[in-house]
Amino acid sequence: MGEHKLIMGKDIYFWNFIVLMFFTLFEVAAVFFEEYPGTDIPVSKSVVWAILIGVGIIKGYGIAAYFMHLKDDPRIYTRTALFPVLFVILMLWGIGLSNPAGVTELPSWCTPNWDYADTR
């Protein structure tokens, strides 16, 4: 088994873990704060969604590239692994965006506690 490149005396898995934990705290903070810290400006749901999606993409890359060892794989493997993303995007569009009541009118067994979510 080959030697791992060290960065400041630690391997890439350590630093990837640190980055993932930082962004996890960032995600929790995005959902936790109802207004921007130090101001009276409310945080909109759109901003929270943008933060969660952006951070999710960064964390997904870190997990796939380093923990799953896909960073140095041939491009065709990456394209094949990303193919299901198309179906996720189509599902989100088909359920949530193409129908105005697509999310709020789903059956109760597949929806979160909207009473809590709407209080934000």
C-alpha positions in Angstrom: 0.0 0.0 0.0 1.4 3.4 -1.0 2.3 6.3 1.2 -0.2 9.1 1.6 0.8 12.6 0.9 1.1 14.6 4.2 -0.2 18.1 4.6 1.2 19.8 7.8 2.0 16.4 9.2 -1.5 14.9 8.6 -2.9 12.9 5.7 -5.7 13.9 3.4 -8.3 12.0 5.3 -7.7 14.0 8.4 -8.1 17.3 6.5 -11.1 16.1 4.6 -12.7 15.2 7.9 -12.0 18.7 9.3 -13.5 20.3 6.2 -16.6 18.1 6.5 -17.1 18.9 10.1 -16.7 22.7 9.5 -19.3 22.6 6.8 -21.6 20.5 9.0 -21.4 23.3 11.6 -22.1 25.8 8.8 -25.2 23.8 7.7 -26.5 23.6 11.3 -26.0 27.3 11.7 -27.8 28.1 8.5 -30.9 26.3 9.8 -30.6 27.4 13.4 -30.4 31.2 12.9 -33.6 33.0 12.2 -31.9 36.3 11.5 -28.4 37.3 10.5 -26.2 37.4 13.6 -25.8 40.9 14.9 -28.8 42.3 12.9 -32.5 42.2 12.8 -32.6 41.1 9.2 -34.5 37.8 8.9 -32.9 34.8 7.0 -35.2 33.7 4.2 -35.9 30.1 3.3 -34.3 30.7 -0.1 -31.0 31.7 1.5 -31.2 28.6 3.8 -31.9 26.4 0.8 -29.0 28.0 -1.2 -26.6 27.5 1.7 -27.7 23.8 2.2 -27.4 23.0 -1.5 -24.1 24.7 -1.9 -22.6 23.1 1.2 -24.1 19.7 0.2 -22.3 19.9 -3.1 -19.0 20.7 -1.4 -19.4 17.9 1.1 -20.5 15.5 -1.6 -17.3 16.2 -3.5 -15.1 15.7 -0.5 -16.7 12.4 0.3 -16.7 11.1 -3.2 -13.2 12.4 -4.1 -11.3 11.4 -1.0 -13.2 8.9 1.1 -14.5 7.0 -1.9 -11.2 7.4 -3.8 -12.8 8.7 -7.0 -10.5 11.7 -7.4 -7.9 9.8 -9.5 -10.3 7.5 -11.3 -10.8 7.7 -15.1 -13.3 10.4 -16.2 -15.8 7.7 -17.5 -16.2 6.4 -13.9 -17.0 9.9 -12.7 -19.6 10.5 -15.5 -21.2 7.1 -14.8 -21.4 7.9 -11.0 -23.0 11.3 -11.7 -25.6 9.9 -14.1 -28.2 9.4 -11.3 -28.0 13.1 -10.5 -30.0 13.7 -13.7 -32.8 11.5 -12.2 -32.7 13.4 -8.9 -33.0 16.7 -10.7 -35.9 15.4 -12.8 -37.6 14.1 -9.7 -37.2 17.4 -7.9 -38.5 19.3 -10.9 -41.4 16.9 -11.5 -42.6 16.7 -7.9 -41.8 20.1 -6.5 -41.4 22.7 -9.2 -43.7 21.8 -12.0 -46.8 21.6 -9.7 -47.5 24.5 -7.4 -48.9 22.2 -4.7 -46.4 19.4 -5.5 -44.7 19.5 -2.1 -47.4 20.7 0.3 -50.1 18.4 -1.0 -48.2 15.1 -0.9 -49.7 12.4 1.3 -49.1 12.9 5.0 -47.0 9.7 5.2 -44.2 11.2 3.0 -44.1 14.8 4.3 -42.1 16.2 7.2 -43.7 18.0 10.1 -44.8 21.1 8.1 -46.2 22.8 11.1 -42.7 23.1 12.5 -41.2 24.0 9.1 -43.7 26.7 8.4 -43.0 28.5 11.7 -39.7 29.7 10.4 
